[in-house]
Amino acid sequence: MFLIPPENVQKLKQEVIADPEAKGAITSTSDIVQALFWRAAIKARYRVAKELRGQSFGPDEISVLELPVDSRPYFSSLLPSSYMGCMLILNRPNMPVETLCSPETSIGCIAYLLREAAARITPSLKNDAFTLLQCLPDYSRFTLACIGLGGMHAIISNLMLFQTSEISFGDGFFADGGSPEAMRPQVERYNKRFRFLVIYPTKNDGSVELVLGTLPEELEMLKTDEEFTNVTQEYYYLLALGVFPSRWIEVEVNFFCWNSYFSPSLQVVNNLSITDASYVVQTYTVGSVLCSLTVGPLIHYTGRYKPVCLFFGIPLSILGLGLMIHFRRPDDLCFSFAAGTIIICDEIAIMAAASHQHIAVVLAVLGIIGSIGGAIGLTAAAAIWQDVFPTKLVEYLPASELPNRPIIYADITTQLSYAVGSPARIAIQHAYGDAQMAMLIAGTAVWAVGIVAVCMWRDINVIGLKQTKGHVF
């Protein structure tokens, strides 16, 4: 998804109006945006074909743009405005592929071609089209030029002039009288069938959203098209939906679920002093930082962060937690290395997808999501502790110590007062082990959602990202 900010919409319009090739006939923002979108989408495919596949295009090879036009206004004045039938005419302007993708061809020239084609749609043309359709015995041999993923054709569904303010869901539960601020038609199902470009309704601030389905190599070409990227901003809702749950699960829910009672467990079960227990707990921080220093250069060299996280970070995290479940020992080094990998990958993932001016915002939201996840992890750990630990104390403590169960449960000083090797201390250690195992299992189980979240990431090649020029303060 790409956004044309309102100031860029106006800038683009002024440039086209001043373009001699527009012949003074272009005043419609819709024509200009369609021309920009058609050219950019086809140019990305054109560059892939020529630069990566060695293809060439002759002067007779054309690109057809199919523009569905609502023919109801052209049909009859007797047709009621509430008529919901689908009556479309496909306007099919075309241009040679080499001409369309040539730097010598301006957006104004393409917009003028689209305006000429739109002017041909008249009531007379509509009547002729329906007359011809009635005379044809079979429609099976007709198809759309944009069908299939090959070729240099496309179809644009232009919703710019659709007024979302005309929609109302009532003000009983919604603000603004129940009118939506934006509209998001589901277009994913079409992307495997044909080349579908969608221009969403103009937003209240005058900005315009563009959506298209494209192949990864074409997307990389599109993102290096300066004519297109100079007026658009790229952003992904899908990526955000993946990055935020992955941070929420890995760093916070997962970590706090098992780490909340880790230090007391080290003191009671492993008989470590407070100082030594702190050293063990901090191996997570040290290990994650050291691993980040290694993962950073790896991503810098390969340009890919998603495979690093999916095939190294997550499996290592699950392995580390699994080993701690099995051995019930403070072996969290594997997990710290995994955390260092995942933390740096999810931050790179969201920064790679955001535009420069939104970096601070997305990182702030990422931090908020992390804090919410931490609260959930602490709550889960407390619930497990309050359920498992006192129950296991009743099961393991000698009968003579059962009256002391409440104070043993509540006070670590009382727990440490029992000599190592005594029946009461062994019982407390077993209760700690069972509670810690339950928390580790919970921390491991949430990775089922984490894996799905990471799979939702867009695997952007960070080597090809265009950096912002100038000084950043």
N, C-alpha and C positions, 0 to 999 in steps of 0.2 A: 504494500500500500504506500502511495506517495501523496504528499500534501503540497498544494500550491498555495502559499500564504497570500492574504489579500493584497499586500503591497506588490507581490510578484505578479499577481493577476493583472493589476493595473499597469504595471511596467510592461508586461508582455503585450497588452492591448495597445499601449501607446506606440510600441515599436512596430507593431503590424500596421497600425493606422498610418505611420510615417513611411512605410515600405512602398516604394513605387510599384512593386509587383502585385500589391494588393489592389491597385487601381482605384483607391478611394472607395471601394465597395464594401469593405469589411468593417462593420461596427459591432458585430455580434461576438461577445466573449465565448459563446458556445462553439462557434466555428473555429476560433483561435485555439481553444483548448483541445478540440478534436484533432486539429491539424498537428499540434505538438505531440499528442499522444500517439496518433497513427505513425508519424514519422519515427518517434523514439522506439516504439515497439518493433517496427519493421527493421530499423537500422540495427538494433541489437541482434536480431536473427540474421541479418545480412552480414554483419561482421563475423559472427560465428561461422557462417557458411564459407566466407572467403578466407578468414584468417586461420581458422582451426581445421576446416575440412577441404580447403583448396578449391572450392567451387567458383564458378564464374557465371555472370549473368549477361545475356544478350540484350540488345535494345528492344526486342519484341516481348521480353518477359515482364509482365506487369504485376503490380500489387493491387488487389481489389479490396476496397473498404466497404463493408456492408453496414448500412445505417438504417435500422428499423424506424419507420415513420408511421405514426398513428394516422390512419386514413379516415377515421370517423368524422373529423371536421370537414373533409372533402366529399363526404358521401352524399348527405342530404340534410337540408335544414329541418326536415321533418323527423330526423332521427333524434330521440330524446337524449338529453345530456347525461341521463343516468344509465344509458345503455352500456352494459359491461362486456359486450362481446369483443373478441380480439380481431381487429381489422388492421393489418399491417401491410405496408408497402416497403420493400427493401430498396432503398436508394443505394446505388452501386458506383460511386466515383472510382476512378482508377488512374494509376500513373505508373510509368516504367520504373522498375525497382531501382535501377541505377540513378535515375533522375530524383526519385523520392529520397534516396539516401545520400545524394551528393551534397557536399557542403556549399555548393553554389546555389542550391535551391533553398529559398527562404521559407519561413513559416507563413509569411504573408502570401506567397505564391500558392502554397498548399491550401490555405484557408480560402483563397479566391476560388480554387477548383471545387471545394466543398460547397461554397455559396452558390456557384453556378449549378451544381447538381441539385441542390435543395430547391432552387428556383424552378426547376423543371417539374416538380411535384405540383400538379394542378388538378382540379376536379375533372378536367377532360382526360388527363393521363390516367387518373384513377379509374374512370369509367371504361377507358380502353383496356386497362389491365384486367378488370373483372369480366369484360366481354370476351377477351381471349381465354381466360380461365374457363368460362362456361363452354367454350367450343372444344376444349381439349378432352379427349377420351381417357387419358391416363396421365397422372402426375408423377409416376414413380421414377421417371428419368431425370427429374429436376432435383437439384441439390444446392446447398450453399457453398460458396467458394471457400469459406473459412472452416469447413468440416475437416477434421483431422489436424494433427500437430505439425505436419510438413507444409511446405509452401510458404509464400510471402503474403498471404491474405489475412484479414482480421475482420471482426465485427465489433462495433462499439454500441453499447447500450448507454445512451446519454440521458441522465436524469437531472441535469443541472437545473432545469426550470421547474422541477417538481417542488411544490411548496409543502414542506413537512408541517407547517403551521395549520394546514387544512385537515390534518389528522388530529383527532382528539380521543383520548381514552378516558375522559372525565377527570374532574378535579377531586374526586373522592379520596384517591390515594396518591395522586401525582401533582407535582407543581406545574406552573405555567399552563394551567387549564388542561393538563393531560396531553399537551402537544410535545412530540419528541424533539430533541435538539439536533439529532442526526438520524440517518437511516442506514442500516447495514444489510442489504439483501444478501442472501447466501449464494455465493457464486462458485464455491469450490467444486461442486458436482459437475460443472460444465468444463472445468479445466482439462479433463482427460479426454474430452470429445472434440473440442475446437478452440481456436484462439479467440478468447473472449476478453474484451476490454470494457470496463465499466467506469463511468464518470458519475459519482454520487451527487445528490442534490447539494447545491451551494449552501454552505453553512451561514449562520447568522452574521458572522464577522466578514463574510465575503470570500473566504477561502474555499478551495475546491479539492476534493479527494479523488484520487485515481487508483483503480485496482486492476491488476491483470494477473493471469496465471502464466508462468514462464518457467523455462528450464534453468538449472543453476548456472550453466555457462552463459546463457543469454542475460541472466540477471547481472552477472559480473560485467558484461559489456554495457548494459544499461547504466550501471552505476559509474562507469567511466565516460559516459556521454556528457560532456560539459554543457552542451546546449540544454539538455534535459535537467541535469543536476543543479545548474545555476538558478533554476526557477522552482525546483521542487525540493521537498524534504522527505526522506525515507523513514518510515516507522512501521513496526510490526506489533500488532496486538497479540498474535500467536506466540511470538518469542517472549513477550512479557509474561504471558500466562505460564510459560515454561520456566523462565528464570526465577520468578518470584517463588513458586512452590519448591523449586530445588533448593534455594537458599533457606526457605522456611523450614524445610524438612532436614536438610543436612546439618546446617550450622546450629540450628536452634532446637527444634523438636528432638532430633536424633541426639545431639550432644547433651542437652540438659536432662534428657530422659534417663541417661545412665550416669552422668557425671555429678549430679546433684548430691549424692550421698557417697561419692567415691572416696573423698578424703577421710571421713569417719571410718569407712570400711577398711582403708589401709591401716589406720591406727588400731582398730579393734581386731581385725582378722590377721593382718600381717605384722602386728606389733611394732609398727613404725612410729617414730616420734613425729610431732607436728611438723618439725623442720623437714625431716626426710619425706613425709607424706606430701608436703608442699612441693618438694623437688620432683617427685613422681608425677603429681598432677600437672606441673608446668612443662613436663616433657611434651604434652600436647601442643602448647604454644611454640616451644622451641622447634619441635619436629615439623609443624605446619609451616613455620617461617622458612626453615631450611629447604623444605620441599618446594615452596613457592619460588625460591631463588633458582631452583633447577627447572621447574615447569615453565617459568617465564621465558627463558631462552629457547626452550623447546617449541613453544607456541610462536615465538618470534621467527624461528627458522622454518617451521612447517606452515605457518599461517592458519592452522586449524586448532580450535580449542574443544570442539564437541567430541571428537574421538578420544582425546586425552582424558576428558572427564568420564565419558561413557564406558571406555574399555580399560581404563587404569584407575581413576579416582574412585568410582563407585564400587567395583569389585574389591579393591583394596580395603575400602571402608567396611564392606560386609565381611571380608575375611578377618579383619582386625576384631570386629565385634564378635564374630563367631568363635575366634580363638579365646577371647575373654570369657565367653559363655562356657566353653568347654573346660578351660583350665582354671577359671575363676582366680586369675592372677592379674596383677597390674601391668599387663603387656599391651599398652595402648599406643605403641610406637607406630604400628601399621595404620592405626586409625588417624594418628596425627599427620602422617604423610598423605593419607587420602584426603584429609580435611584441607591441607595446604593446596592440594591439586584442585579440589572442587571449588574452594573459595575464589581462587584466582580465575578459574574458568568461568564461573557464573558472572563475575564482575566484568570480565572481558566480553562475555556474550551480550550483556545488556548495553555496554558502552559501544560495541560495534554496531548495534542496531539503531542506537539513538543518534540524532543529529547533535552537532557540537553544542548548541545552546541548551540542549536538554540533558546534558551529562549530569549536572548537579542534581537535577530533579529526579532522574531515574535512580541515581545512587542514594538519594535521600529516601525515596520510596522503598528501595531495597533494604535500607536500614530499618525502616518502620516495619516491614514485613518480617525481618529477622527478629525484632523485639517481640512482635506478636507470637512468632514461633517459639521464642524462648519462654514466654509465659505459658504457652501450651505445654511445652516440654517439662517445665517445673511443676505444673499442675498434675501432669500424668505421673511424674516421679513421686510426688507427694501422695497421690491416691494409691499407687502401688505400695509405697512404703507403709502407709497407715493400714493397709489391708493385709499385707503379707507378714511384715516383721512381728507385730504383736501376736498374730496367730501362730507363727512358728516358735515364738518364745514359749507359748503354752505347750506346744508339742515337744520341745527339746529340753526345757529347764527341769532340773531335779525338783521333786515335790517340795523339798524344803525351801526352795527359792521362789516358788510360785507367788507367795504373798508380796514379794519384792518386784513382781513383773512390771507394775506401772512405773516405778522409779527407774528400773533398768531400761524400759522402753524410752523414757523421756530424757535420760541424762547420760551423756557419753562418759562423764567422769566416773559414774557408778559402774558402767560397763568395763572401763579400764581398771577399776579397783580389784577386779577378780584376777587372780594369778593366772598366768598363761599355763595351759595344760589342766587347769581345774575343770571339773564337770560343768560348772556354771559358765566359765569362759568359753569352753568348747560349744556349749549350747548356744551362746550368744553369737559365736562365730558362724555356726551353721545357719542361724536365722538371718544373719547378715548376708551369707552366701546365697540363700534362696531368694531374698528380696532383691539383691543385686542382679541375680540371674534373670528375674522377671523384668527388671528395668532394661537390661541389655537386650532381651528378646523383643521388648516393645520398641527399643531404638532401632533394632535391625528390621523389624516388620515394616516400619514406615518407609523403608527404601523401596517397597513395591510401588508406592506413589511417586517417590523420587526418580526412579528410573523412567517412568512415563513422562515426568516433567522434563527431564533432560532430553528425551527423545523428541520433544516438541521444539527444542531449540532450532533456530536456523543456523546452518553451518556456514557462516560467512568467512570468507578468506580475508583475514585481517591484513595480509600483505598488500592487497590491492586497494585498501581504503584510502580515499583522498583526504589528507590532513588539512586542517584549517590553517591558512597562511597568516603570518603576522605574530605578534606577541600576545600571550595569554596571561593575564594577571589574576 
